[in-house]
Amino acid sequence: MNKTKTDRPDVPVDEALDPEVISFRSHFDQRSPLDEIVKEGARRMLQAAIDAEVDTFIQQHADRTDEHGRRLVVKNGNLPEREILTGAGSIAVTQGRVRDNDPDRSKRITFSPSVLPSYLRKTKAIEELIPWLYLKGISTGDFGEALQSLVGERAAGLSANVVCRLKEQWSGEYDDWSKRDLSDKHYVYVWADGIHAKVRLEDDANKKQCLLVLMGATPDGRKELIAVLDGYRESEQSWSELLIDLKQRGLKMAPKIAVGDGALGFWAAIRKVFPETREQRCWVHKTANVLNKMPKSVQPKAKGDLHEIWQAETKDDANKAFDHFLEKYGAKYAGACDCLRKDRDVLLTFYDFPAEHWSHLRTTNPIESTFATIRLRHRKTKGSGTRRASLTMMFKLAESASKKWRRLNCHEKLTLVIEGRSFKDGIMQDEIAA
């Protein structure tokens, strides 16, 4: 039996997984009586849905009869039982066999089930689990055993070849997504970040890949992944290529504001491609950069003083807190203060937008939270394979995560932002008189 690569080769794969995987496994512990009840309930519900679909199809064609009045479209037993991998474990179900007895073969109809499509062996949730495990460091050859520890023995059938075919399929999906038409898209806000990963590249195993990620908020307040692209050190050239490609695919309207860290490449690029877009530096990145230039003994107090800036109710109060920080720490920690001072204006841009949106605009958290798993995986392992694999897996994880992204607070006010209404300290200034 294959084992995952660990310092203890005698440890089985389920124990070799990191704590997050072990925690995830606990939800699928089939030894639990409660889980068995849930599993049986899921099986019954799925079987009922499958049977109902067959009965409905037959009823829809009840008017088709032969010369003796007998129905032509009838149920003819069941297909062989199938094991379906689901989040509740492996579930055994049967699909009714439908037969059309019309003597004229050209008039016969075929039943195409939607609840249980032909050849389905795993639910979408399992497909989403595979890229998550891949980015956790599970090698292709160990997927069957790793999934077996999570959802049951039937998962062992997911061989390395099956996983490779899935990866090829996802790679094609990523290609199609990267070429999609954007002419009907408008992103009011965008968040940009670069995720660095040491990957095993074909030409140089020591090179670092930078995956450029761009997310946006649509006029109805929904967050979307706009682009994931392989770049080089977050350079201006890499970001320019990404932004120009978006324009060429139809994205004509410039975002009202872009949020990102201090990487100069992105800002130089967006000034050229979308010069109307305003800039907002991420306070999480800035706080970390400033504190890194100060002794650890001072950092807790300094962090509190930084919070006083971006948590201020008004821009004037924020500027006062800004001045206070520079005066308090400038003499001893000039480097930290210079780091903060140079981005003063673009750290406070969010005050010119609705106050309900400030929590979304002060940081790149929409990206950070989504790709936290990927960052963790890169720290724990020596690499994530090829550039292509990194892009594909990040795309699949983001696609899965996007289903749970929540809309912006008070998203109705995005309409006012699009109209160009003026805001001061989060309050609209040109209210229309009643």
N, C-alpha and C positions, 0 to 999 in steps of 0.2 A: 504493500500500500504506500502511495506517495505521501510525503509529509511536506508541509511548508518549510521553507528555509529559515531555521532559527539556530540559536546557539545550542539548543538542546534537541538533537535529532530524534530523541525518544519521545518528545512531546507530540501528541496527536494534533492534527490540524486545527480542531476546534479550540484547543487550549493555546495554540500558538498565535491565534488572532489577537489583535490589540484589544484593550478594554472596551472600546466603543463597539467592536464587533461582538464581543462576548455579551455586552449589554443588549445588543440587538437580538442576539440569539435567544435570550431569556424570554422574548415575546413569542418564540416558536417552540418552546419546550413541550414536546408532545407527551411528556410523562404527567403533565398537569391535568387533573380531571376537568378543570374548568376549560382548558384549551381543547380537550376532547369534545366537550359539549359545544363549544363554539364551532369547532371543525364540523361536527355532525349537522349543526344548524346551517352552516354554510353549504354543506353538501345537499341538504334537502331543498334549500332555496334555489340553488343552481339547477338541480334536477327538475324542480317544478317549472322553472323558467324555460328549460329546454323542452319539456313535454308540452307546455302551453304554446310554444312557438310552432311545434309540429301540428298540434290540434287546430290552431288558427289557420295554418296554411291549408290543411285538408278541408276545413270548413269553407274557406274562400273559394274553393273549386268544387263545392258540393253539387253545383249545377251541371257538371260534366259527367254524363252517364252514357252507358251503351244502350243498345236497342232493347234490352231487358230492364232498363231503369236502374241498373247497378252502377255505383260510383266507379269512375275510372281512376281517380286519385285517392289512394288508400294508404293506410299504415301497414307495413309488412314487417312486423317484428322490430328488432333493435340491432344496431350495429354493435360490434364487439365493445365491451367496456373499456373506457379510457381513463388513465390517471392524469389529472391536470394539476400542475404545480401552481399553488396559490400562496398568498401570504399566510393563510391558515394551515398550510401544509399540503400534502398530497391528497387530492380528493378524487374518488372513483365515481364516474357518472356514465350513463348510457345515452346514446342518441338514437331516437326513433328512425327507422328506415322508411322512406316514403317512396311509393311506386306509382307510376302512371301507366295504366294498362291500355292506353289508346292503341288500337291496331296500327294506326298510322304513326310511325316513329317520328316523322317530321313535326307532328303536333304535340308530342310529349313535352311536358314541362319538368324542370329539374328543381328540386328543393335545395336552396342554398342557405343554410342556417347562419344567423348572425350572432346568436348567443354563444354557440359552440362551433366556430368555423372548422372546416376540415383541416386536419393535421395540427390543430392547436394542441400544444403540450404544456404550455406555461402561460400564465397571465402576464399582463403588462407590468405588474409590480415586480415580478421576478426579473424581467428584462431590465428594470431600473436598478435592481440590486446588483446586477453584474458589473456595470461601470463603477459603482460605489466600491465594490470589493476590489476591482482592478486598481483603483486609485488608492486603496488601502495597502497595496503591496502584494496581493495574491497573484501568483503567476498563472498564466493561461492553463497550464497542466494541472493545477490544483483546484480549479473551479468546481469540478464535480464534487470533490470531497468537502470543500468549504461550504458549498450550498447544501450538501447533504447534512452537515451539522446544524444548519439553520432551519431547513424546511422538510427534512426527512430523507429517507434512503432513496426515493425515486429521483432525487436531484443528481445522483451519481451518474445518471444517463447523459448529463450535459458534459460531453467530452470536450477535449481541447479543440477538436475540429468544429464542433458546434459553436463554441465560443468564438473561434476565428471567423466563422461565417457570419455570426452576429456583428462582429467588429467591422467586417467588410460592408455589411448592410448599413451600419451606422455611419461609416465613412462616406458612403454615397448620399445618405440623408444630410450629412454636414455639407457636402458639396452643393446639393440642391438649395439648402438653406442659405448658404453664402452667396448664391447667385440670384436670390429671390428679388422680385420687383418691389421697389420701395416708393413708387410714385404716389401711392395713396396714404403714405405715412407722414406723420408730423409728431415730433418729439419736443415737448415744451421744455423739459429738463433732461439733462443727460449726466451720467456718472461715468468716469473713466478711471481705469487702473491698469497696472501692469503686474502680472503674476510671474515671478521668476522661478524657474525650475532647472535643476541640473539633470539633463536627460542624456541617454546614450545615443548620441548622434552618429550617423554613418561616417562623417569625415573627421570628427574630433570628439572623443568621449568626455573631454573636460569642458566643453563649451556649455554656456548657460543659455537656455531658451527663455525668451520673455513672451508670454502670451498676453496680447493686448485685448482688454475686455471693455466693451462699451454697452451701457444700459441706458434706457430712456423711459420717460413718463409720457404717455399719450394724453391727448386732450381730455379724455374721460378718467384720467388718474390711474390708469393701469400701467404697471411696469413691464417692460419687454426687454429681452436681450437683443441688442442691435447687431453686435459683431463680436466674434472671437477670432483673433488672427495671430498668426505666428510672426513675431517681430524680432528686432535686434536691439536689446538694451533700452527699450522705450525711447528710441531715437526720434528726432523730428521727422526723418525720412519715413520711418515705419508708420508713425501716426498719420503723416500726410497721405501715404498710400491708402490707409484704411479710410480716412475721411473723404478723399477724392473718389474712392470706389463707391462709397455710399451716395455721393452726389450723382455719379454716373448711372447708378441704378434707380435714380428718381427722387432721392431725398433732397428737395430743394429748399424747404423752409428751415432757417437756422434756429437752433434751440435758443431759448431766452437766457438760459444760464447753464454753465458746465461746472461740475464739481469733480475735483481730483486733487491728488497730492502735488507736491512741488516739482515733480519731474518736468524739466524744461521742454522736453521733446513734444509732449502733448500740447502745451500752451502755445508754443511757437507754431505748431501745425494748425491749430484751430483758429488762430488769429489770421492765418492766410486763407483758410478754406471757408470759415464762417466768422468773418470779422465782427459781425453784429452781436455775437454771443458774449455775454458777460461771464466773468470768471469768479469762482468761489473755491478757495483752498480748503482742503479737508482739515478740520480741527483735530481729528484723532492723529493723523500723520504729523501735523505741526506740533502738537503737544509732545509726541514721542521724540521728535527731532530736537526740540528745545530742551527737554529733560535729559536727553543723552549727553548734552554739553554741560551738565551740572553734576555735582557730587550726589551720590545716592542719599546722603543724610539730608540734603536740601530738597530733594525731589518731591516728597509728599506735600510740603508746604507750597512749593512752586506750582505744583499741579492744581492745588486749590485756588491759587491766585489766577491761573490761566482759565479755570472754569468761571471765575468771576467775570471774565471778559465776554466769552461767548454765550453766557447765560444771562447777561444783562438785559433789562426790559427794553432799553432804547439804545440807539447807536451812540448818542452822547454819553450815556453811562458806560458803554463798552469802551469808548475812547478814553474815558477817565480811568477805568480799570487798566487799560492798556498802558497809559502813562505811569500809573502807579507801579505796575510790574517793572517797567524799564527803570524807573527811579530806584526801586527797591533792590534790584539785582544787577543793575548796570555796572556798578563799580567792581564787583567781584567776578561776575560771570558775563563778561562782554560778548563772548561768542554766542551764548544762549540768547542774549538780548538782540544781537545783530540778526540771528536766525529768525526771530519773531518780528523784528521791525521791518525787514525787507518786504514782507508780504502783508503789511498792515491793511491796506485798502481792500485787497482781494480776500482777506479773512473776514471782512465785515459786509460783504455784498448782500448776504442773505437778508439784512434788515430792509432792503428795498423790495422784498417780496412778501406775500401774505404770511402773517405770523403762524397760521396753521401749518405752513409748509416748512417752517424753520428746521424742525427735527429731521426732515428729509434732506435739507440742503446743506447742513453744516458738516456732513461727513460723507464718505463713500461707503457707508454701511450697507446699502443695498447689494453692492458687489462683494464686500468683505464677508458678510454673513453667508452669502450664497456659496462662495468658493473657499470657505474656511476648511472644509474637508480636504480639498485639494492641497491647500497650503500645508496642512498637517501631514498628509501623505508624503509630500516632497521632503519634509523634515525627517521622516522616519525611515525612508528608503534611499537607496543610491540613485534612483532615477525612475522615470515612469515610461521607459521605452522610447519609442521614436517620437519625433515632433508630431507626426500624423496621429499617433495614438493619444497623445496629450490633448490635441485639439478635439478629437472625436469624443473622448471621454468627458472632457469639460462641457462640450456641447450637450451630450446626453444628460449629464447631471443637472445642467442649467435648465434644460427642457423639462426635467422632472420637477425641479425646485420651483419653476415658474408657476406651477399649478397652485402653489400655496402663497405666492406673493400677494400681499394685501394692497389695496388701492391707497393712494395718498390721502391724508387727512383733508377733509373739506375739499375734495377734488373739484367741486363746482367752481371754486375760485380760479381754477386754471383758465377758464373762459375770460376772466378779467385780465389775467396776465397776457393771454394771446392778443386781446384787444389793445394792449399797451397802456392800461390804466396805471396811474402812479401810486406807489405805496411808500409810506414813511413809517419806519418802526413797525412794519407789518400791517398798518392800517391804510386802507385806500383813501386817497386824498380828494379825488374828484367824484364824490358821491353825487348821484343825480337827485335833485330835490323832488320831494313827493308832490 
